[in-house]
Amino acid sequence: MKSIGSQIKYEKIGKDEVTVEIVPNLIPSKKTILHLWVGAWSLCGLIILISLFTYGFKEDEYIMVGIFLIFWGYFEVKVVSAVVWNNTGREVVTIKNREFSYLKEINGRGLPKITPLKNMSDFKYADDVETGVWSDINKSSWMIGGEVVEYNADDGVRRLGMKLSKKDAEQLVQLLNKTARINA
């Protein structure tokens, strides 16, 4: 297998078939911080949840704690998903037999999206459409997302290549476009 940067590995089979694997790449210090954050967040929620049953709240306090627990639960799911993604996730892209397949796999499971190449546009590097805080949030280690390779398919715009550098994404775009043109 050949590689593009530290996140992308690919294998070409002949001229018209390619399989690409994109893995998350968190530096060890960010991974440690993410694990500490999920531990602390989970502990805080657990303490509040236990106090819900052991502490004598008034009615309006129950409402406030309930709203907090909804907020807490949403972000608990987000951060646990990010931990699982960064530990066991990968994106698999395959072009063969005039079809494009994209699979977002977590723990060895996932459903591929298969699209005929004739129904797709060329791949391109997607400039950030979000700016400011939302851009920073999507690129953070506790979120899954930040796809940077864009293409149009039957049902609209799709993206792949989570948190790839611009240089790596542009090389991936060249590889995918070259293989898709030969295959079409």
Protein Blocks (a to p, Z undefined) as FASTA:
>chain_A
ZZehjkbccddehjkbccddddddddfklmmmmmmmmmmmmmmmmmmmmmmmmpccdfkl
mmmmmmmmmmmmmmmmmmmmmmmmmmmgccddddeehiacddddeehiacdddddfklpc
cddddddfbghjllmmmmpmkbgehiabdcddfkoccdehehiafklmmmmmmmmmmmmm
mmZZ
